Amino acid sequence: MFIPQLASRVIVAWLYNNTNRSVLIVAFFIRHTNVTTQAEFSNAFLPVTDEIQFLILVAVPIIPAILIAVLTKGRLSYRPPNGAFQDPTVSPTA
């Protein structure tokens, strides 16, 4: 169960960076994740066998996390403060 948790952290980091560092949005996402992964909630809305339910709950955070990581080239929309990041592929001007 380590991989879905890691995937959720990728999504949380992307949300935080992409919403102008909004902790409120991240808190809503974390709360939503905690509620929807509860067995009572899942059983009520996913009337499938336990094995398929497990696969769905594992795949749901992994697929978006992979897409986010690939589409943002691993930066997760992080923008450092002005002047703090220097692109190593660009030579400094003298």
ROSE-4610 file (N, C-alpha, C; in Angstrom, 1 decimal, always signed):
// ROSE-4610
residu = [M/M/M/F/F/F/I/I/I/P/P/P/Q/Q/Q/L/L/L/A/A/A/S/S/S/R/R/R/V/V/V/I/I/I/V/V/V/A/A/A/W/W/W/L/L/L/Y/Y/Y/N/N/N/N/N/N/T/T/T/N/N/N/R/R/R/S/S/S/V/V/V/L/L/L/I/I/I/V/V/V/A/A/A/F/F/F/F/F/F/I/I/I/R/R/R/H/H/H/T/T/T/N/N/N/V/V/V/T/T/T/T/T/T/Q/Q/Q/A/A/A/E/E/E/F/F/F/S/S/S/N/N/N/A/A/A/F/F/F/L/L/L/P/P/P/V/V/V/T/T/T/D/D/D/E/E/E/I/I/I/Q/Q/Q/F/F/F/L/L/L/I/I/I/L/L/L/V/V/V/A/A/A/V/V/V/P/P/P/I/I/I/I/I/I/P/P/P/A/A/A/I/I/I/L/L/L/I/I/I/A/A/A/V/V/V/L/L/L/T/T/T/K/K/K/G/G/G/R/R/R/L/L/L/S/S/S/Y/Y/Y/R/R/R/P/P/P/P/P/P/N/N/N/G/G/G/A/A/A/F/F/F/Q/Q/Q/D/D/D/P/P/P/T/T/T/V/V/V/S/S/S/P/P/P/T/T/T/A/A/A]
num = [1/1/1/2/2/2/3/3/3/4/4/4/5/5/5/6/6/6/7/7/7/8/8/8/9/9/9/10/10/10/11/11/11/12/12/12/13/13/13/14/14/14/15/15/15/16/16/16/17/17/17/18/18/18/19/19/19/20/20/20/21/21/21/22/22/22/23/23/23/24/24/24/25/25/25/26/26/26/27/27/27/28/28/28/29/29/29/30/30/30/31/31/31/32/32/32/33/33/33/34/34/34/35/35/35/36/36/36/37/37/37/38/38/38/39/39/39/40/40/40/41/41/41/42/42/42/43/43/43/44/44/44/45/45/45/46/46/46/47/47/47/48/48/48/49/49/49/50/50/50/51/51/51/52/52/52/53/53/53/54/54/54/55/55/55/56/56/56/57/57/57/58/58/58/59/59/59/60/60/60/61/61/61/62/62/62/63/63/63/64/64/64/65/65/65/66/66/66/67/67/67/68/68/68/69/69/69/70/70/70/71/71/71/72/72/72/73/73/73/74/74/74/75/75/75/76/76/76/77/77/77/78/78/78/79/79/79/80/80/80/81/81/81/82/82/82/83/83/83/84/84/84/85/85/85/86/86/86/87/87/87/88/88/88/89/89/89/90/90/90/91/91/91/92/92/92/93/93/93/94/94/94]
x = [+0.8/+0.0/+0.9/+2.1/+3.0/+2.9/+2.7/+2.6/+1.4/+0.2/-0.9/-0.7/-0.1/+0.2/+1.2/+2.3/+3.2/+2.6/+1.7/+1.0/+0.1/-0.5/-1.3/-0.5/+0.7/+1.6/+2.1/+2.2/+2.6/+1.4/+0.2/-1.0/-1.1/-0.8/-0.9/+0.1/+1.3/+2.4/+2.0/+1.4/+1.0/-0.1/-1.1/-2.2/-1.7/-0.8/-0.2/+0.5/+1.3/+2.1/+1.2/+0.1/-0.7/-1.8/-2.1/-3.2/-2.7/-1.5/-0.9/-0.6/-0.2/+0.1/-1.0/-2.2/-3.4/-3.4/-3.3/-3.3/-4.8/-5.7/-7.2/-7.5/-7.1/-7.4/-6.7/-5.5/-4.8/-5.6/-6.0/-6.7/-8.0/-8.8/-10.0/-9.7/-8.6/-8.2/-7.9/-7.1/-6.7/-8.0/-8.9/-10.1/-10.9/-11.0/-11.8/-11.2/-9.9/-9.2/-9.5/-9.4/-9.7/-11.1/-12.1/-13.5/-13.7/-13.3/-13.6/-12.9/-11.9/-11.2/-11.7/-12.6/-13.2/-14.0/-14.0/-14.7/-16.2/-16.8/-18.3/-18.7/-17.9/-18.2/-18.0/-16.9/-16.6/-17.6/-18.0/-19.0/-20.3/-20.7/-22.0/-22.0/-20.9/-20.8/-20.1/-19.4/-18.8/-19.3/-20.5/-21.0/-20.3/-19.0/-18.2/-17.5/-16.8/-16.1/-15.0/-14.5/-13.4/-12.2/-11.9/-10.6/-10.7/-11.8/-12.0/-12.0/-12.7/-12.7/-11.3/-10.5/-9.1/-8.3/-8.5/-7.8/-8.2/-9.5/-9.9/-9.3/-9.4/-8.8/-7.3/-6.6/-5.2/-4.9/-5.6/-5.4/-5.8/-6.8/-7.3/-6.2/-5.4/-4.4/-3.1/-2.9/-1.6/-1.7/-2.8/-2.9/-2.8/-3.5/-3.3/-1.9/-1.3/+0.0/+1.0/+0.9/+1.8/+1.6/+0.4/+0.1/+0.6/+0.4/+0.9/+2.5/+3.1/+4.6/+5.1/+4.5/+5.0/+4.7/+3.5/+3.1/+3.8/+4.2/+4.9/+6.4/+6.9/+8.3/+8.9/+8.2/+8.7/+8.7/+8.4/+8.5/+7.2/+6.1/+4.9/+4.4/+4.6/+4.3/+5.0/+6.1/+6.8/+7.5/+7.3/+7.9/+8.7/+10.0/+10.8/+10.6/+11.0/+10.9/+11.8/+11.5/+12.3/+13.7/+14.5/+15.9/+16.5/+15.7/+16.3/+16.6/+16.0/+16.3/+17.0/+18.1/+18.8/+18.9/+18.4/+18.4/+19.8/+20.2/+21.6/+21.9/+20.8/+21.1/+21.4/+21.1/+21.3/+22.6/+23.5/+24.8/+24.5/+25.1/+24.9/+25.5/+24.9/+25.4/+26.4/+27.4/+28.5/+28.3]
y = [-1.2/+0.0/+1.3/+1.1/+2.3/+3.1/+2.4/+3.1/+4.1/+3.7/+4.7/+5.9/+5.6/+6.8/+7.7/+7.2/+8.0/+8.8/+8.1/+8.8/+9.9/+9.7/+10.8/+12.0/+11.7/+12.8/+13.6/+12.9/+13.6/+14.6/+14.1/+14.9/+16.0/+15.8/+16.9/+18.0/+17.6/+18.5/+19.3/+18.7/+19.4/+20.3/+19.9/+20.8/+22.0/+21.8/+22.9/+23.9/+23.4/+24.3/+25.0/+24.3/+24.7/+25.6/+25.7/+26.6/+27.7/+28.2/+29.3/+29.1/+27.9/+27.4/+27.4/+27.0/+27.0/+25.7/+25.9/+24.8/+24.3/+25.2/+24.8/+23.8/+24.0/+23.1/+21.7/+21.7/+20.5/+19.8/+20.5/+19.9/+19.3/+20.0/+19.4/+18.1/+18.1/+16.8/+15.7/+16.0/+15.0/+14.4/+15.3/+14.9/+14.0/+14.5/+13.7/+12.3/+12.2/+10.9/+10.1/+10.6/+9.9/+9.3/+10.1/+9.7/+8.6/+8.8/+7.9/+6.6/+6.5/+5.2/+4.4/+4.9/+4.2/+3.0/+1.9/+0.7/+0.9/+1.6/+1.8/+2.7/+3.7/+4.6/+3.8/+3.1/+2.3/+1.3/+0.5/-0.5/+0.0/+1.2/+1.8/+2.2/+2.7/+3.3/+2.4/+1.4/+0.5/-1.0/-1.3/-2.7/-3.8/-4.0/-5.0/-5.8/-6.9/-7.7/-7.0/-7.5/-6.8/-6.7/-7.7/-7.6/-6.5/-6.4/-5.3/-3.9/-3.9/-2.6/-2.2/-3.1/-2.8/-2.3/-3.0/-2.5/-1.1/-0.8/+0.6/+1.6/+1.3/+2.2/+2.4/+1.4/+1.5/+2.3/+2.0/+2.6/+4.1/+4.5/+5.9/+6.9/+6.8/+7.8/+7.6/+6.4/+6.1/+6.7/+6.5/+7.0/+8.5/+9.3/+10.8/+11.2/+10.5/+10.9/+10.7/+9.6/+9.4/+10.4/+10.8/+11.8/+13.2/+13.5/+14.8/+14.8/+13.8/+13.7/+13.8/+13.2/+13.2/+14.5/+15.0/+16.3/+17.5/+17.5/+18.6/+18.4/+17.3/+16.9/+16.8/+16.3/+16.0/+17.2/+18.4/+19.6/+19.9/+19.2/+19.3/+20.8/+21.6/+23.0/+23.9/+23.4/+24.2/+25.4/+26.6/+27.8/+28.4/+28.4/+29.0/+30.5/+31.1/+32.5/+33.2/+34.4/+35.1/+35.1/+34.7/+34.7/+33.5/+32.6/+31.5/+30.3/+30.2/+29.1/+29.5/+28.8/+29.1/+27.9/+28.0/+26.9/+26.5/+25.2/+24.8/+24.7/+24.7/+24.6/+25.9/+27.0/+28.3/+28.9/+29.3/+29.9/+31.3/+31.7/+33.0/+34.1/+35.2/+36.3/+37.1/+37.5/+38.3/+39.8]
z = [+0.0/+0.0/+0.0/-0.1/-0.2/-1.4/-2.6/-3.9/-3.9/-3.5/-3.6/-2.7/-1.5/-0.6/-1.2/-1.9/-2.5/-3.7/-4.4/-5.5/-5.0/-3.8/-3.2/-2.8/-2.4/-2.0/-3.2/-4.3/-5.6/-6.0/-5.8/-6.2/-5.2/-3.9/-2.9/-3.2/-3.6/-3.9/-5.1/-6.1/-7.3/-7.0/-6.2/-5.8/-5.1/-4.1/-3.4/-4.3/-5.2/-6.0/-7.1/-7.5/-8.7/-8.2/-6.9/-6.4/-5.6/-6.0/-5.4/-3.9/-3.6/-2.3/-1.3/-1.8/-0.9/-0.1/+1.2/+2.2/+2.3/+2.1/+2.2/+1.1/-0.1/-1.2/-0.9/-0.4/+0.0/+1.1/+2.1/+3.2/+2.7/+1.8/+1.2/+0.5/-0.3/-1.0/+0.0/+1.0/+2.0/+2.7/+3.1/+3.7/+2.8/+1.6/+0.6/+0.4/+0.3/+0.2/+1.4/+2.6/+3.8/+3.9/+3.5/+3.5/+2.5/+1.3/+0.2/+0.3/+1.0/+1.2/+2.3/+3.1/+4.2/+3.6/+4.3/+3.8/+3.7/+4.6/+4.6/+3.3/+3.1/+1.9/+0.6/+0.5/-0.7/-1.0/+0.1/-0.1/-0.6/-0.2/-0.5/-2.0/-2.5/-3.8/-4.9/-4.4/-5.3/-5.0/-5.5/-5.2/-6.1/-5.8/-6.5/-5.5/-5.9/-5.0/-4.3/-3.2/-2.5/-3.3/-4.1/-4.9/-6.0/-6.6/-7.6/-6.9/-5.8/-5.0/-4.6/-4.2/-3.9/-5.1/-6.2/-7.4/-7.8/-7.7/-8.0/-7.1/-5.8/-4.8/-4.9/-5.4/-5.6/-6.9/-7.9/-9.2/-9.3/-8.6/-8.7/-8.4/-7.3/-7.1/-8.0/-8.4/-9.2/-10.6/-11.3/-12.7/-12.7/-12.0/-12.0/-11.6/-10.6/-10.2/-11.3/-12.0/-13.1/-14.2/-14.5/-15.5/-15.1/-13.8/-13.3/-13.4/-13.0/-13.0/-14.4/-15.3/-16.7/-17.3/-17.2/-17.9/-17.3/-16.0/-15.4/-15.4/-16.1/-16.1/-14.8/-13.8/-12.5/-11.6/-12.1/-11.2/-10.4/-10.8/-10.1/-10.0/-11.0/-11.1/-10.1/-9.6/-8.6/-9.3/-8.7/-9.2/-8.0/-8.1/-7.0/-6.9/-5.8/-5.7/-6.8/-7.2/-8.2/-8.0/-9.0/-8.9/-8.2/-7.6/-6.8/-7.7/-8.9/-9.7/-11.0/-11.3/-12.5/-13.3/-14.5/-15.5/-15.8/-15.5/-15.8/-17.3/-18.1/-19.6/-20.2/-19.5/-20.0/-19.4/-20.3/-19.8/-19.2/-18.1/-17.6/-18.5/-18.6/-19.5/-18.7/-19.3/-18.7/-18.8]
